[in-house]
Amino acid sequence: MSQSSQVLVPSIELVYQDDDFIVINKPAGISFHFEQDNLNSGIIPICEQQFGIAKLWPVHRLDKMTSGLLILAKNADVAEEFNAKFRQGLIDKYYLAIANKKPKKKMGWVKGDLASARRGSFKLLKSMDNPSITQFISQSLQFDDIEGPAPSYRLFLLKPHTGKTHQLRVVMKSLGSPICGDIRYQESEQAKQFDRGYLHAYALNFKWRGETIRLLHSPAQGGLFQNDVVQEQINEWSEPWRCFK
């Protein structure tokens, strides 16, 4: 029996559903796209099977390491409506991230073009031809159970205003605070010490058919995310749409 055939397809949590779309809590470690010989991949076919929906359409994506809220449309017309809303910046998304290096700044904006780098990575440029735009705030984390000189752990609340590939991961790297457990943008040996990549799609805020939809889902995976100190700060950000001007 191959290793892939022994992997159990995870149970996906359904956060919201109506006639037009569903919102799920995507677990960390599941690829958005199907990977050959890996049952633990392809979030759309997994959801179609688990929720008994014949076909679902993607409207945005989350990286494999990223957990959290993901919208899937129930038909092509709804998918196009969502695509238009994303293009027009009418859907607000909020993410949580943890880093263990002091950032160049603790809050503000990060803007700049993203360019391809080595081995599928990206880098932030100073040019502004078609820039990625991200707003963020952060809070230091004081862990009582860390002995000796403690790393500069911080919890970040990020609001991307564009949707570029690896945008938030590159933003965090550019701040000098790569996301804990990000095997692409954090130093390899350090990243391997963490039980997951610490990026979570925390909240959504948008209008649909005249109704304001606000969804919030705290991360359920990862030892750092479950720490009491982190949970207390996440609770302070229970209305993330009020945290940014």
Biotite code that builds the C-alpha atoms (Angstrom):
import biotite.structure as struc

atoms = struc.array([
    struc.Atom([0.000, 0.000, 0.000], chain_id="A", res_id=1, res_name="MET", atom_name="CA", element="C"),
    struc.Atom([1.422, 3.370, -1.008], chain_id="A", res_id=2, res_name="SER", atom_name="CA", element="C"),
    struc.Atom([1.910, 6.142, 1.517], chain_id="A", res_id=3, res_name="GLN", atom_name="CA", element="C"),
    struc.Atom([-0.676, 8.330, -0.235], chain_id="A", res_id=4, res_name="SER", atom_name="CA", element="C"),
    struc.Atom([-3.367, 5.661, -0.047], chain_id="A", res_id=5, res_name="SER", atom_name="CA", element="C"),
    struc.Atom([-2.960, 5.573, 3.727], chain_id="A", res_id=6, res_name="GLN", atom_name="CA", element="C"),
    struc.Atom([-3.760, 9.281, 4.097], chain_id="A", res_id=7, res_name="VAL", atom_name="CA", element="C"),
    struc.Atom([-7.269, 9.863, 5.371], chain_id="A", res_id=8, res_name="LEU", atom_name="CA", element="C"),
    struc.Atom([-9.175, 12.622, 3.629], chain_id="A", res_id=9, res_name="VAL", atom_name="CA", element="C"),
    struc.Atom([-9.849, 15.195, 6.368], chain_id="A", res_id=10, res_name="PRO", atom_name="CA", element="C"),
    struc.Atom([-13.279, 16.303, 7.441], chain_id="A", res_id=11, res_name="SER", atom_name="CA", element="C"),
    struc.Atom([-13.966, 19.851, 6.245], chain_id="A", res_id=12, res_name="ILE", atom_name="CA", element="C"),
    struc.Atom([-15.918, 22.227, 8.465], chain_id="A", res_id=13, res_name="GLU", atom_name="CA", element="C"),
    struc.Atom([-18.795, 24.048, 6.771], chain_id="A", res_id=14, res_name="LEU", atom_name="CA", element="C"),
    struc.Atom([-18.930, 27.585, 8.180], chain_id="A", res_id=15, res_name="VAL", atom_name="CA", element="C"),
    struc.Atom([-21.694, 29.122, 6.025], chain_id="A", res_id=16, res_name="TYR", atom_name="CA", element="C"),
    struc.Atom([-24.037, 28.044, 3.253], chain_id="A", res_id=17, res_name="GLN", atom_name="CA", element="C"),
    struc.Atom([-26.815, 29.536, 1.155], chain_id="A", res_id=18, res_name="ASP", atom_name="CA", element="C"),
    struc.Atom([-28.258, 28.889, -2.320], chain_id="A", res_id=19, res_name="ASP", atom_name="CA", element="C"),
    struc.Atom([-25.304, 30.580, -4.058], chain_id="A", res_id=20, res_name="ASP", atom_name="CA", element="C"),
    struc.Atom([-22.116, 29.574, -2.245], chain_id="A", res_id=21, res_name="PHE", atom_name="CA", element="C"),
    struc.Atom([-20.507, 27.887, 0.717], chain_id="A", res_id=22, res_name="ILE", atom_name="CA", element="C"),
    struc.Atom([-17.730, 29.035, 3.037], chain_id="A", res_id=23, res_name="VAL", atom_name="CA", element="C"),
    struc.Atom([-15.492, 26.396, 4.563], chain_id="A", res_id=24, res_name="ILE", atom_name="CA", element="C"),
    struc.Atom([-12.700, 26.342, 7.100], chain_id="A", res_id=25, res_name="ASN", atom_name="CA", element="C"),
    struc.Atom([-9.823, 24.935, 5.041], chain_id="A", res_id=26, res_name="LYS", atom_name="CA", element="C"),
    struc.Atom([-7.360, 22.940, 7.160], chain_id="A", res_id=27, res_name="PRO", atom_name="CA", element="C"),
    struc.Atom([-3.672, 23.736, 6.917], chain_id="A", res_id=28, res_name="ALA", atom_name="CA", element="C"),
    struc.Atom([-1.677, 21.228, 4.881], chain_id="A", res_id=29, res_name="GLY", atom_name="CA", element="C"),
    struc.Atom([-4.294, 20.591, 2.199], chain_id="A", res_id=30, res_name="ILE", atom_name="CA", element="C"),
    struc.Atom([-3.407, 21.711, -1.311], chain_id="A", res_id=31, res_name="SER", atom_name="CA", element="C"),
    struc.Atom([-5.977, 23.773, -3.159], chain_id="A", res_id=32, res_name="PHE", atom_name="CA", element="C"),
    struc.Atom([-5.266, 21.822, -6.338], chain_id="A", res_id=33, res_name="HIS", atom_name="CA", element="C"),
    struc.Atom([-5.353, 18.062, -6.650], chain_id="A", res_id=34, res_name="PHE", atom_name="CA", element="C"),
    struc.Atom([-1.951, 16.384, -6.444], chain_id="A", res_id=35, res_name="GLU", atom_name="CA", element="C"),
    struc.Atom([-1.393, 13.037, -8.107], chain_id="A", res_id=36, res_name="GLN", atom_name="CA", element="C"),
    struc.Atom([-1.027, 10.180, -5.586], chain_id="A", res_id=37, res_name="ASP", atom_name="CA", element="C"),
    struc.Atom([-2.137, 12.414, -2.705], chain_id="A", res_id=38, res_name="ASN", atom_name="CA", element="C"),
    struc.Atom([-5.694, 11.948, -1.427], chain_id="A", res_id=39, res_name="LEU", atom_name="CA", element="C"),
    struc.Atom([-5.098, 14.813, 1.003], chain_id="A", res_id=40, res_name="ASN", atom_name="CA", element="C"),
    struc.Atom([-5.288, 17.418, -1.771], chain_id="A", res_id=41, res_name="SER", atom_name="CA", element="C"),
    struc.Atom([-7.742, 19.128, -4.068], chain_id="A", res_id=42, res_name="GLY", atom_name="CA", element="C"),
    struc.Atom([-10.062, 21.040, -1.766], chain_id="A", res_id=43, res_name="ILE", atom_name="CA", element="C"),
    struc.Atom([-12.900, 21.311, -4.303], chain_id="A", res_id=44, res_name="ILE", atom_name="CA", element="C"),
    struc.Atom([-13.404, 17.568, -4.977], chain_id="A", res_id=45, res_name="PRO", atom_name="CA", element="C"),
    struc.Atom([-13.071, 16.893, -1.249], chain_id="A", res_id=46, res_name="ILE", atom_name="CA", element="C"),
    struc.Atom([-15.869, 19.387, -0.508], chain_id="A", res_id=47, res_name="CYS", atom_name="CA", element="C"),
    struc.Atom([-18.065, 18.155, -3.361], chain_id="A", res_id=48, res_name="GLU", atom_name="CA", element="C"),
    struc.Atom([-17.883, 14.654, -1.943], chain_id="A", res_id=49, res_name="GLN", atom_name="CA", element="C"),
    struc.Atom([-18.320, 15.569, 1.716], chain_id="A", res_id=50, res_name="GLN", atom_name="CA", element="C"),
    struc.Atom([-21.189, 18.017, 1.233], chain_id="A", res_id=51, res_name="PHE", atom_name="CA", element="C"),
    struc.Atom([-22.968, 16.183, -1.584], chain_id="A", res_id=52, res_name="GLY", atom_name="CA", element="C"),
    struc.Atom([-22.688, 19.078, -4.021], chain_id="A", res_id=53, res_name="ILE", atom_name="CA", element="C"),
    struc.Atom([-22.311, 18.044, -7.654], chain_id="A", res_id=54, res_name="ALA", atom_name="CA", element="C"),
    struc.Atom([-19.985, 20.884, -8.656], chain_id="A", res_id=55, res_name="LYS", atom_name="CA", element="C"),
    struc.Atom([-18.281, 23.804, -6.936], chain_id="A", res_id=56, res_name="LEU", atom_name="CA", element="C"),
    struc.Atom([-16.369, 26.704, -8.473], chain_id="A", res_id=57, res_name="TRP", atom_name="CA", element="C"),
    struc.Atom([-13.315, 28.447, -6.994], chain_id="A", res_id=58, res_name="PRO", atom_name="CA", element="C"),
    struc.Atom([-13.416, 32.225, -6.556], chain_id="A", res_id=59, res_name="VAL", atom_name="CA", element="C"),
    struc.Atom([-10.170, 32.705, -4.599], chain_id="A", res_id=60, res_name="HIS", atom_name="CA", element="C"),
    struc.Atom([-7.413, 30.470, -3.279], chain_id="A", res_id=61, res_name="ARG", atom_name="CA", element="C"),
    struc.Atom([-5.442, 29.662, -0.152], chain_id="A", res_id=62, res_name="LEU", atom_name="CA", element="C"),
    struc.Atom([-1.911, 28.256, -0.150], chain_id="A", res_id=63, res_name="ASP", atom_name="CA", element="C"),
    struc.Atom([-1.343, 24.722, 1.134], chain_id="A", res_id=64, res_name="LYS", atom_name="CA", element="C"),
    struc.Atom([0.060, 25.927, 4.478], chain_id="A", res_id=65, res_name="MET", atom_name="CA", element="C"),
    struc.Atom([-2.765, 28.435, 5.009], chain_id="A", res_id=66, res_name="THR", atom_name="CA", element="C"),
    struc.Atom([-5.889, 27.512, 6.944], chain_id="A", res_id=67, res_name="SER", atom_name="CA", element="C"),
    struc.Atom([-9.154, 29.379, 7.224], chain_id="A", res_id=68, res_name="GLY", atom_name="CA", element="C"),
    struc.Atom([-12.141, 30.793, 5.408], chain_id="A", res_id=69, res_name="LEU", atom_name="CA", element="C"),
    struc.Atom([-12.539, 29.892, 1.749], chain_id="A", res_id=70, res_name="LEU", atom_name="CA", element="C"),
    struc.Atom([-15.506, 30.749, -0.511], chain_id="A", res_id=71, res_name="ILE", atom_name="CA", element="C"),
    struc.Atom([-16.695, 28.229, -3.103], chain_id="A", res_id=72, res_name="LEU", atom_name="CA", element="C"),
    struc.Atom([-19.493, 29.090, -5.544], chain_id="A", res_id=73, res_name="ALA", atom_name="CA", element="C"),
    struc.Atom([-22.326, 26.719, -6.416], chain_id="A", res_id=74, res_name="LYS", atom_name="CA", element="C"),
    struc.Atom([-22.577, 27.767, -10.062], chain_id="A", res_id=75, res_name="ASN", atom_name="CA", element="C"),
    struc.Atom([-20.562, 29.559, -12.732], chain_id="A", res_id=76, res_name="ALA", atom_name="CA", element="C"),
    struc.Atom([-22.633, 32.769, -12.655], chain_id="A", res_id=77, res_name="ASP", atom_name="CA", element="C"),
    struc.Atom([-22.106, 33.187, -8.908], chain_id="A", res_id=78, res_name="VAL", atom_name="CA", element="C"),
    struc.Atom([-18.419, 32.482, -9.375], chain_id="A", res_id=79, res_name="ALA", atom_name="CA", element="C"),
    struc.Atom([-18.186, 35.291, -11.909], chain_id="A", res_id=80, res_name="GLU", atom_name="CA", element="C"),
    struc.Atom([-20.006, 37.659, -9.532], chain_id="A", res_id=81, res_name="GLU", atom_name="CA", element="C"),
    struc.Atom([-17.495, 36.867, -6.820], chain_id="A", res_id=82, res_name="PHE", atom_name="CA", element="C"),
    struc.Atom([-14.597, 37.236, -9.236], chain_id="A", res_id=83, res_name="ASN", atom_name="CA", element="C"),
    struc.Atom([-15.882, 40.698, -10.137], chain_id="A", res_id=84, res_name="ALA", atom_name="CA", element="C"),
    struc.Atom([-16.223, 41.638, -6.466], chain_id="A", res_id=85, res_name="LYS", atom_name="CA", element="C"),
    struc.Atom([-12.646, 40.522, -5.776], chain_id="A", res_id=86, res_name="PHE", atom_name="CA", element="C"),
    struc.Atom([-11.369, 42.508, -8.771], chain_id="A", res_id=87, res_name="ARG", atom_name="CA", element="C"),
    struc.Atom([-13.224, 45.593, -7.538], chain_id="A", res_id=88, res_name="GLN", atom_name="CA", element="C"),
    struc.Atom([-11.967, 45.228, -3.978], chain_id="A", res_id=89, res_name="GLY", atom_name="CA", element="C"),
    struc.Atom([-15.466, 44.679, -2.577], chain_id="A", res_id=90, res_name="LEU", atom_name="CA", element="C"),
    struc.Atom([-14.580, 41.688, -0.403], chain_id="A", res_id=91, res_name="ILE", atom_name="CA", element="C"),
    struc.Atom([-12.506, 42.404, 2.686], chain_id="A", res_id=92, res_name="ASP", atom_name="CA", element="C"),
    struc.Atom([-10.281, 39.580, 3.893], chain_id="A", res_id=93, res_name="LYS", atom_name="CA", element="C"),
    struc.Atom([-8.391, 39.456, 7.184], chain_id="A", res_id=94, res_name="TYR", atom_name="CA", element="C"),
    struc.Atom([-5.569, 37.102, 8.071], chain_id="A", res_id=95, res_name="TYR", atom_name="CA", element="C"),
    struc.Atom([-3.709, 36.146, 11.230], chain_id="A", res_id=96, res_name="LEU", atom_name="CA", element="C"),
    struc.Atom([0.006, 35.369, 11.168], chain_id="A", res_id=97, res_name="ALA", atom_name="CA", element="C"),
    struc.Atom([2.674, 34.676, 13.785], chain_id="A", res_id=98, res_name="ILE", atom_name="CA", element="C"),
    struc.Atom([6.345, 35.583, 13.376], chain_id="A", res_id=99, res_name="ALA", atom_name="CA", element="C"),
    struc.Atom([9.284, 35.314, 15.757], chain_id="A", res_id=100, res_name="ASN", atom_name="CA", element="C"),
    struc.Atom([11.528, 38.088, 14.484], chain_id="A", res_id=101, res_name="LYS", atom_name="CA", element="C"),
    struc.Atom([11.124, 41.789, 15.188], chain_id="A", res_id=102, res_name="LYS", atom_name="CA", element="C"),
    struc.Atom([9.555, 43.546, 12.164], chain_id="A", res_id=103, res_name="PRO", atom_name="CA", element="C"),
    struc.Atom([10.932, 46.698, 10.572], chain_id="A", res_id=104, res_name="LYS", atom_name="CA", element="C"),
    struc.Atom([7.669, 48.370, 11.585], chain_id="A", res_id=105, res_name="LYS", atom_name="CA", element="C"),
    struc.Atom([4.806, 47.264, 13.800], chain_id="A", res_id=106, res_name="LYS", atom_name="CA", element="C"),
    struc.Atom([1.896, 48.582, 11.756], chain_id="A", res_id=107, res_name="MET", atom_name="CA", element="C"),
    struc.Atom([1.132, 50.384, 8.524], chain_id="A", res_id=108, res_name="GLY", atom_name="CA", element="C"),
    struc.Atom([1.155, 49.605, 4.823], chain_id="A", res_id=109, res_name="TRP", atom_name="CA", element="C"),
    struc.Atom([3.378, 47.516, 2.573], chain_id="A", res_id=110, res_name="VAL", atom_name="CA", element="C"),
    struc.Atom([3.173, 48.341, -1.133], chain_id="A", res_id=111, res_name="LYS", atom_name="CA", element="C"),
    struc.Atom([5.191, 47.254, -4.139], chain_id="A", res_id=112, res_name="GLY", atom_name="CA", element="C"),
    struc.Atom([5.303, 45.033, -7.174], chain_id="A", res_id=113, res_name="ASP", atom_name="CA", element="C"),
    struc.Atom([5.913, 41.318, -6.705], chain_id="A", res_id=114, res_name="LEU", atom_name="CA", element="C"),
    struc.Atom([8.441, 39.660, -8.984], chain_id="A", res_id=115, res_name="ALA", atom_name="CA", element="C"),
    struc.Atom([9.338, 36.024, -9.507], chain_id="A", res_id=116, res_name="SER", atom_name="CA", element="C"),
    struc.Atom([12.389, 34.887, -7.571], chain_id="A", res_id=117, res_name="ALA", atom_name="CA", element="C"),
    struc.Atom([14.148, 31.547, -7.303], chain_id="A", res_id=118, res_name="ARG", atom_name="CA", element="C"),
    struc.Atom([12.367, 28.194, -7.125], chain_id="A", res_id=119, res_name="ARG", atom_name="CA", element="C"),
    struc.Atom([8.807, 29.479, -7.333], chain_id="A", res_id=120, res_name="GLY", atom_name="CA", element="C"),
    struc.Atom([9.199, 32.185, -4.706], chain_id="A", res_id=121, res_name="SER", atom_name="CA", element="C"),
    struc.Atom([8.441, 35.883, -5.086], chain_id="A", res_id=122, res_name="PHE", atom_name="CA", element="C"),
    struc.Atom([10.102, 39.072, -3.882], chain_id="A", res_id=123, res_name="LYS", atom_name="CA", element="C"),
    struc.Atom([8.842, 42.565, -3.137], chain_id="A", res_id=124, res_name="LEU", atom_name="CA", element="C"),
    struc.Atom([10.093, 45.394, -5.350], chain_id="A", res_id=125, res_name="LEU", atom_name="CA", element="C"),
    struc.Atom([10.116, 49.151, -4.803], chain_id="A", res_id=126, res_name="LYS", atom_name="CA", element="C"),
    struc.Atom([8.398, 49.716, -8.146], chain_id="A", res_id=127, res_name="SER", atom_name="CA", element="C"),
    struc.Atom([4.659, 50.401, -8.233], chain_id="A", res_id=128, res_name="MET", atom_name="CA", element="C"),
    struc.Atom([3.564, 49.380, -11.735], chain_id="A", res_id=129, res_name="ASP", atom_name="CA", element="C"),
    struc.Atom([0.989, 46.819, -10.527], chain_id="A", res_id=130, res_name="ASN", atom_name="CA", element="C"),
    struc.Atom([1.641, 46.737, -6.802], chain_id="A", res_id=131, res_name="PRO", atom_name="CA", element="C"),
    struc.Atom([0.500, 44.434, -4.066], chain_id="A", res_id=132, res_name="SER", atom_name="CA", element="C"),
    struc.Atom([-1.056, 46.438, -1.253], chain_id="A", res_id=133, res_name="ILE", atom_name="CA", element="C"),
    struc.Atom([-1.329, 45.203, 2.329], chain_id="A", res_id=134, res_name="THR", atom_name="CA", element="C"),
    struc.Atom([-2.344, 46.916, 5.555], chain_id="A", res_id=135, res_name="GLN", atom_name="CA", element="C"),
    struc.Atom([-1.432, 45.429, 8.925], chain_id="A", res_id=136, res_name="PHE", atom_name="CA", element="C"),
    struc.Atom([-1.245, 45.835, 12.672], chain_id="A", res_id=137, res_name="ILE", atom_name="CA", element="C"),
    struc.Atom([0.607, 43.647, 15.163], chain_id="A", res_id=138, res_name="SER", atom_name="CA", element="C"),
    struc.Atom([0.951, 42.893, 18.844], chain_id="A", res_id=139, res_name="GLN", atom_name="CA", element="C"),
    struc.Atom([3.879, 41.432, 20.764], chain_id="A", res_id=140, res_name="SER", atom_name="CA", element="C"),
    struc.Atom([3.380, 38.058, 22.432], chain_id="A", res_id=141, res_name="LEU", atom_name="CA", element="C"),
    struc.Atom([4.917, 37.336, 25.808], chain_id="A", res_id=142, res_name="GLN", atom_name="CA", element="C"),
    struc.Atom([5.032, 33.591, 26.399], chain_id="A", res_id=143, res_name="PHE", atom_name="CA", element="C"),
    struc.Atom([5.645, 32.669, 30.040], chain_id="A", res_id=144, res_name="ASP", atom_name="CA", element="C"),
    struc.Atom([6.705, 29.118, 29.199], chain_id="A", res_id=145, res_name="ASP", atom_name="CA", element="C"),
    struc.Atom([9.741, 30.078, 27.093], chain_id="A", res_id=146, res_name="ILE", atom_name="CA", element="C"),
    struc.Atom([12.982, 29.813, 29.060], chain_id="A", res_id=147, res_name="GLU", atom_name="CA", element="C"),
    struc.Atom([16.031, 31.958, 28.378], chain_id="A", res_id=148, res_name="GLY", atom_name="CA", element="C"),
    struc.Atom([16.163, 34.771, 25.773], chain_id="A", res_id=149, res_name="PRO", atom_name="CA", element="C"),
    struc.Atom([12.782, 34.656, 24.063], chain_id="A", res_id=150, res_name="ALA", atom_name="CA", element="C"),
    struc.Atom([12.376, 35.307, 20.328], chain_id="A", res_id=151, res_name="PRO", atom_name="CA", element="C"),
    struc.Atom([10.365, 38.391, 19.398], chain_id="A", res_id=152, res_name="SER", atom_name="CA", element="C"),
    struc.Atom([7.068, 36.635, 18.791], chain_id="A", res_id=153, res_name="TYR", atom_name="CA", element="C"),
    struc.Atom([4.312, 38.831, 17.353], chain_id="A", res_id=154, res_name="ARG", atom_name="CA", element="C"),
    struc.Atom([0.778, 38.229, 16.177], chain_id="A", res_id=155, res_name="LEU", atom_name="CA", element="C"),
    struc.Atom([-0.128, 40.076, 12.992], chain_id="A", res_id=156, res_name="PHE", atom_name="CA", element="C"),
    struc.Atom([-3.558, 41.021, 11.659], chain_id="A", res_id=157, res_name="LEU", atom_name="CA", element="C"),
    struc.Atom([-3.229, 41.577, 7.923], chain_id="A", res_id=158, res_name="LEU", atom_name="CA", element="C"),
    struc.Atom([-5.675, 43.054, 5.449], chain_id="A", res_id=159, res_name="LYS", atom_name="CA", element="C"),
    struc.Atom([-4.644, 42.524, 1.820], chain_id="A", res_id=160, res_name="PRO", atom_name="CA", element="C"),
    struc.Atom([-6.104, 45.037, -0.627], chain_id="A", res_id=161, res_name="HIS", atom_name="CA", element="C"),
    struc.Atom([-4.879, 43.004, -3.595], chain_id="A", res_id=162, res_name="THR", atom_name="CA", element="C"),
    struc.Atom([-4.704, 39.275, -4.209], chain_id="A", res_id=163, res_name="GLY", atom_name="CA", element="C"),
    struc.Atom([-1.241, 38.425, -5.503], chain_id="A", res_id=164, res_name="LYS", atom_name="CA", element="C"),
    struc.Atom([0.353, 34.979, -5.264], chain_id="A", res_id=165, res_name="THR", atom_name="CA", element="C"),
    struc.Atom([2.165, 34.551, -1.917], chain_id="A", res_id=166, res_name="HIS", atom_name="CA", element="C"),
    struc.Atom([1.374, 38.202, -1.168], chain_id="A", res_id=167, res_name="GLN", atom_name="CA", element="C"),
    struc.Atom([1.179, 38.033, 2.621], chain_id="A", res_id=168, res_name="LEU", atom_name="CA", element="C"),
    struc.Atom([4.064, 35.597, 2.907], chain_id="A", res_id=169, res_name="ARG", atom_name="CA", element="C"),
    struc.Atom([6.266, 37.958, 0.867], chain_id="A", res_id=170, res_name="VAL", atom_name="CA", element="C"),
    struc.Atom([5.048, 40.972, 2.850], chain_id="A", res_id=171, res_name="VAL", atom_name="CA", element="C"),
    struc.Atom([6.032, 39.313, 6.105], chain_id="A", res_id=172, res_name="MET", atom_name="CA", element="C"),
    struc.Atom([9.427, 38.374, 4.667], chain_id="A", res_id=173, res_name="LYS", atom_name="CA", element="C"),
    struc.Atom([9.955, 41.977, 3.508], chain_id="A", res_id=174, res_name="SER", atom_name="CA", element="C"),
    struc.Atom([9.244, 43.212, 7.042], chain_id="A", res_id=175, res_name="LEU", atom_name="CA", element="C"),
    struc.Atom([12.058, 41.013, 8.321], chain_id="A", res_id=176, res_name="GLY", atom_name="CA", element="C"),
    struc.Atom([9.491, 38.790, 10.050], chain_id="A", res_id=177, res_name="SER", atom_name="CA", element="C"),
    struc.Atom([8.848, 35.718, 7.909], chain_id="A", res_id=178, res_name="PRO", atom_name="CA", element="C"),
    struc.Atom([5.878, 33.660, 9.038], chain_id="A", res_id=179, res_name="ILE", atom_name="CA", element="C"),
    struc.Atom([6.710, 30.908, 11.510], chain_id="A", res_id=180, res_name="CYS", atom_name="CA", element="C"),
    struc.Atom([6.789, 27.541, 9.767], chain_id="A", res_id=181, res_name="GLY", atom_name="CA", element="C"),
    struc.Atom([6.821, 28.975, 6.232], chain_id="A", res_id=182, res_name="ASP", atom_name="CA", element="C"),
    struc.Atom([9.253, 26.567, 4.607], chain_id="A", res_id=183, res_name="ILE", atom_name="CA", element="C"),
    struc.Atom([9.556, 28.791, 1.517], chain_id="A", res_id=184, res_name="ARG", atom_name="CA", element="C"),
    struc.Atom([10.240, 32.187, 3.102], chain_id="A", res_id=185, res_name="TYR", atom_name="CA", element="C"),
    struc.Atom([11.620, 31.392, 6.560], chain_id="A", res_id=186, res_name="GLN", atom_name="CA", element="C"),
    struc.Atom([15.070, 29.907, 7.076], chain_id="A", res_id=187, res_name="GLU", atom_name="CA", element="C"),
    struc.Atom([14.646, 26.196, 6.419], chain_id="A", res_id=188, res_name="SER", atom_name="CA", element="C"),
    struc.Atom([15.960, 24.783, 9.681], chain_id="A", res_id=189, res_name="GLU", atom_name="CA", element="C"),
    struc.Atom([13.936, 27.251, 11.706], chain_id="A", res_id=190, res_name="GLN", atom_name="CA", element="C"),
    struc.Atom([10.748, 26.636, 9.731], chain_id="A", res_id=191, res_name="ALA", atom_name="CA", element="C"),
    struc.Atom([10.984, 22.900, 10.348], chain_id="A", res_id=192, res_name="LYS", atom_name="CA", element="C"),
    struc.Atom([10.748, 23.471, 14.108], chain_id="A", res_id=193, res_name="GLN", atom_name="CA", element="C"),
    struc.Atom([7.094, 24.536, 13.815], chain_id="A", res_id=194, res_name="PHE", atom_name="CA", element="C"),
    struc.Atom([4.087, 22.246, 13.517], chain_id="A", res_id=195, res_name="ASP", atom_name="CA", element="C"),
    struc.Atom([2.525, 24.269, 10.680], chain_id="A", res_id=196, res_name="ARG", atom_name="CA", element="C"),
    struc.Atom([2.840, 27.466, 8.670], chain_id="A", res_id=197, res_name="GLY", atom_name="CA", element="C"),
    struc.Atom([1.262, 30.131, 10.860], chain_id="A", res_id=198, res_name="TYR", atom_name="CA", element="C"),
    struc.Atom([-1.036, 31.926, 8.408], chain_id="A", res_id=199, res_name="LEU", atom_name="CA", element="C"),
    struc.Atom([-4.815, 31.761, 8.822], chain_id="A", res_id=200, res_name="HIS", atom_name="CA", element="C"),
    struc.Atom([-7.638, 33.329, 6.803], chain_id="A", res_id=201, res_name="ALA", atom_name="CA", element="C"),
    struc.Atom([-9.503, 34.728, 9.797], chain_id="A", res_id=202, res_name="TYR", atom_name="CA", element="C"),
    struc.Atom([-12.438, 36.809, 8.574], chain_id="A", res_id=203, res_name="ALA", atom_name="CA", element="C"),
    struc.Atom([-14.510, 37.912, 5.579], chain_id="A", res_id=204, res_name="LEU", atom_name="CA", element="C"),
    struc.Atom([-16.669, 41.026, 5.206], chain_id="A", res_id=205, res_name="ASN", atom_name="CA", element="C"),
    struc.Atom([-18.760, 41.706, 2.102], chain_id="A", res_id=206, res_name="PHE", atom_name="CA", element="C"),
    struc.Atom([-22.242, 42.440, 0.780], chain_id="A", res_id=207, res_name="LYS", atom_name="CA", element="C"),
    struc.Atom([-24.283, 39.793, -1.023], chain_id="A", res_id=208, res_name="TRP", atom_name="CA", element="C"),
    struc.Atom([-27.787, 40.276, -2.399], chain_id="A", res_id=209, res_name="ARG", atom_name="CA", element="C"),
    struc.Atom([-28.187, 43.390, -0.247], chain_id="A", res_id=210, res_name="GLY", atom_name="CA", element="C"),
    struc.Atom([-27.081, 41.663, 2.953], chain_id="A", res_id=211, res_name="GLU", atom_name="CA", element="C"),
    struc.Atom([-23.859, 42.308, 4.854], chain_id="A", res_id=212, res_name="THR", atom_name="CA", element="C"),
    struc.Atom([-22.062, 39.030, 5.485], chain_id="A", res_id=213, res_name="ILE", atom_name="CA", element="C"),
    struc.Atom([-19.405, 38.972, 8.177], chain_id="A", res_id=214, res_name="ARG", atom_name="CA", element="C"),
    struc.Atom([-17.750, 35.663, 8.961], chain_id="A", res_id=215, res_name="LEU", atom_name="CA", element="C"),
    struc.Atom([-15.096, 34.959, 11.557], chain_id="A", res_id=216, res_name="LEU", atom_name="CA", element="C"),
    struc.Atom([-13.273, 31.727, 12.346], chain_id="A", res_id=217, res_name="HIS", atom_name="CA", element="C"),
    struc.Atom([-10.355, 31.414, 14.752], chain_id="A", res_id=218, res_name="SER", atom_name="CA", element="C"),
    struc.Atom([-7.568, 28.965, 13.864], chain_id="A", res_id=219, res_name="PRO", atom_name="CA", element="C"),
    struc.Atom([-8.071, 25.450, 15.176], chain_id="A", res_id=220, res_name="ALA", atom_name="CA", element="C"),
    struc.Atom([-4.659, 24.003, 14.265], chain_id="A", res_id=221, res_name="GLN", atom_name="CA", element="C"),
    struc.Atom([-1.203, 24.755, 15.606], chain_id="A", res_id=222, res_name="GLY", atom_name="CA", element="C"),
    struc.Atom([0.257, 24.887, 19.079], chain_id="A", res_id=223, res_name="GLY", atom_name="CA", element="C"),
    struc.Atom([1.105, 28.587, 18.910], chain_id="A", res_id=224, res_name="LEU", atom_name="CA", element="C"),
    struc.Atom([-2.381, 29.555, 17.733], chain_id="A", res_id=225, res_name="PHE", atom_name="CA", element="C"),
    struc.Atom([-3.862, 27.596, 20.653], chain_id="A", res_id=226, res_name="GLN", atom_name="CA", element="C"),
    struc.Atom([-1.655, 29.295, 23.242], chain_id="A", res_id=227, res_name="ASN", atom_name="CA", element="C"),
    struc.Atom([-3.681, 31.296, 25.793], chain_id="A", res_id=228, res_name="ASP", atom_name="CA", element="C"),
    struc.Atom([-1.693, 34.464, 25.115], chain_id="A", res_id=229, res_name="VAL", atom_name="CA", element="C"),
    struc.Atom([-2.446, 34.248, 21.393], chain_id="A", res_id=230, res_name="VAL", atom_name="CA", element="C"),
    struc.Atom([-6.097, 33.409, 21.997], chain_id="A", res_id=231, res_name="GLN", atom_name="CA", element="C"),
    struc.Atom([-6.490, 36.476, 24.220], chain_id="A", res_id=232, res_name="GLU", atom_name="CA", element="C"),
    struc.Atom([-5.127, 38.738, 21.496], chain_id="A", res_id=233, res_name="GLN", atom_name="CA", element="C"),
    struc.Atom([-7.278, 37.112, 18.814], chain_id="A", res_id=234, res_name="ILE", atom_name="CA", element="C"),
    struc.Atom([-10.281, 37.841, 21.010], chain_id="A", res_id=235, res_name="ASN", atom_name="CA", element="C"),
    struc.Atom([-9.211, 41.488, 21.093], chain_id="A", res_id=236, res_name="GLU", atom_name="CA", element="C"),
    struc.Atom([-9.514, 41.460, 17.303], chain_id="A", res_id=237, res_name="TRP", atom_name="CA", element="C"),
    struc.Atom([-12.976, 39.862, 17.269], chain_id="A", res_id=238, res_name="SER", atom_name="CA", element="C"),
    struc.Atom([-14.214, 42.608, 14.905], chain_id="A", res_id=239, res_name="GLU", atom_name="CA", element="C"),
    struc.Atom([-11.260, 42.984, 12.553], chain_id="A", res_id=240, res_name="PRO", atom_name="CA", element="C"),
    struc.Atom([-13.177, 45.292, 10.201], chain_id="A", res_id=241, res_name="TRP", atom_name="CA", element="C"),
    struc.Atom([-13.025, 47.896, 12.996], chain_id="A", res_id=242, res_name="ARG", atom_name="CA", element="C"),
    struc.Atom([-9.238, 47.611, 13.321], chain_id="A", res_id=243, res_name="CYS", atom_name="CA", element="C"),
    struc.Atom([-8.402, 49.417, 10.069], chain_id="A", res_id=244, res_name="PHE", atom_name="CA", element="C"),
    struc.Atom([-9.295, 52.882, 8.820], chain_id="A", res_id=245, res_name="LYS", atom_name="CA", element="C"),
])
